[in-house]
Amino acid sequence: MRLQGRAAIVTGAAHGIGRAICVELAREGASVWACDVLARELEETRRTVEAVAAGACRVAELDVRDPEAVTALVARIEATAGRIDALVNSAGGVAGQTMRPIEQVTDDDWQVIFAINLNGAFHFTRAAAPIMKRAGRGAIVNISSGAGRSYSLTGIQAYASAKAGLIGFTRQTARELGAHGIRVNCVAPGFVRSNPASERQWEAMGAAGQRRLLDSIALGRLGRPEEIARAVIFFLSDDAAYVTGQTISVDGGHWMLG
């Protein structure tokens, strides 16, 4: 129960890695606010948290691309919980894009992925930072990707770029907010089959591509959402009290092997 009594916000919480983070937060004693645009799946997250972790989980249907909605929600959470101790910027995705040559990528294709993966983290961090500053402490974890440290396995230029930007955003905000007792770190997961989008990406690789991916992972298997979530819990807990500005790859050794 390393996070007993703390209030945590998780974006992109409707399924997969985001849902697993909510479950692990509740298991560690935190009160969880789960946010996503997918209302039905978000309710399933709430039920899962309550059934598996027996923890408090409130849900909020929200588009992270809407800065006014984000500001209003963060203010409501502070008014209700009286505090915001942790923020996990997990919202992301490829917006249905995969294996598209650069010359076929439109401006809208590019912008929508940046809006979800990078702008959303900026909106929530900007809204939560003053609350954490007043408390003199806080922890933020951004969910990047192996694509942000090297390249996208499924040919998504904007996704790789936005996730790389999230790593830079982590370093910059860690430097700025550290003087206020706020730590900012980043987790870069390997490929995880955790939601409908990742299943479509997996299928798009084909049998040969799937085999190549598994061969490039030192542990020889794909990761599970809960394995990503445990790294997030470490960064949020006092076990990482002297850790900030860091990006850790949770990918079975894929990044190490290049």
JOZI-V828809 format. One record per backbone hydrogen bond with DSSP energy under -1.0 kcal/mol. NH is the residue of the N-H (numbers start at 1). CO is the residue of the C=O. If there is no record, write none. Layout:
((NH | CO) (NH | CO))
//
This chain:
((3 | 28) (4 | 1) (5 | 29) (6 | 3) (8 | 31) (9 | 86) (10 | 33) (11 | 88) (13 | 35) (19 | 15) (20 | 16) (21 | 17) (22 | 18) (23 | 19) (24 | 20) (25 | 21) (26 | 22) (27 | 23) (28 | 24) (29 | 26) (30 | 25) (31 | 6) (32 | 56) (33 | 8) (34 | 58) (35 | 10) (36 | 60) (39 | 37) (42 | 38) (43 | 39) (44 | 40) (45 | 41) (46 | 42) (47 | 43) (48 | 44) (49 | 45) (50 | 46) (51 | 47) (52 | 48) (53 | 49) (58 | 32) (60 | 34) (62 | 36) (66 | 63) (70 | 66) (71 | 67) (72 | 68) (73 | 69) (74 | 70) (75 | 71) (76 | 72) (77 | 73) (78 | 74) (79 | 75) (80 | 76) (81 | 77) (82 | 78) (85 | 7) (86 | 7) (87 | 139) (88 | 9) (89 | 141) (90 | 88) (97 | 94) (99 | 154) (104 | 101) (105 | 102) (110 | 106) (111 | 107) (112 | 108) (113 | 109) (114 | 110) (115 | 111) (116 | 112) (117 | 113) (118 | 114) (119 | 114) (120 | 115) (122 | 118) (123 | 119) (124 | 120) (125 | 121) (126 | 122) (127 | 123) (128 | 124) (129 | 125) (132 | 128) (133 | 129) (134 | 130) (135 | 131) (136 | 132) (137 | 132) (138 | 181) (139 | 85) (140 | 183) (141 | 87) (142 | 185) (143 | 89) (144 | 187) (146 | 189) (148 | 145) (149 | 146) (150 | 146) (155 | 152) (160 | 156) (161 | 157) (162 | 158) (163 | 159) (164 | 160) (165 | 161) (166 | 162) (167 | 163) (168 | 164) (169 | 165) (170 | 166) (171 | 167) (172 | 168) (173 | 169) (174 | 170) (175 | 171) (176 | 172) (177 | 173) (178 | 174) (180 | 177) (181 | 178) (182 | 177) (183 | 138) (185 | 140) (186 | 246) (187 | 142) (188 | 248) (190 | 250) (194 | 192) (199 | 195) (200 | 196) (201 | 197) (202 | 198) (203 | 199) (204 | 200) (205 | 201) (206 | 203) (210 | 206) (211 | 207) (212 | 208) (213 | 209) (214 | 210) (215 | 211) (216 | 212) (217 | 214) (219 | 252) (220 | 217) (223 | 191) (227 | 224) (228 | 224) (229 | 225) (230 | 226) (232 | 228) (233 | 229) (234 | 230) (235 | 231) (236 | 232) (237 | 233) (240 | 237) (241 | 238) (243 | 240) (245 | 184) (248 | 186) (250 | 188) (254 | 251) (257 | 253))
//
